[in-house]
């Protein structure tokens, strides 16, 4: 086990401990630091972490070289919702100068979108590639076109948002932070 592994293990332990006493005073749309807002209020914090029951969900978790905070604020501007950001320093760790880096950030919207992100640790290399894209789809044309406009602004459009042979509006872009997005509007054409 390396020094960084021990540091991360300790931080996770402090994170779980401090999350039990997490703040219950939440402001919609606010960026929060410290504490942890669980995805459901039915968690029993007296149970060991591995025994807790929670709803199963799948969501993207994005990694950034050092600008996760700015990226998460951008995504909050695009999607709205509540943003919670925990920095390494919030848990007493500034090892390797990472105290102001994002250990875990989570954006949750009223419509059920969840996006998580963090900054890379020292010694890790960010390798943006074409093996991952975040997909947005549905039938709310106005909402999805708004997301498209915001995500593609300052980024690169790789496929214009237009009616496709299958009858839906579809487009692909890479936002200003290097994240690939697919937007599909059912029957939008």
Secondary structure, DSSP 8 states (H G I E B T S, - for coil): --HHHHHHHHHHHHHHHHHTT------TT-EEESS---S-TT--TTS-GGG---------EEEESS-HHHHHHHHHHHH-SEEEEEEGGGGT--GGG-TTSEEEEEEE-TTS-EEEEEE--TT------SS--EEEEES-HHHHHHHHHHHHTTSEEEEEEEE-TTSSEEEEEE-TTS-EEEEEETT--
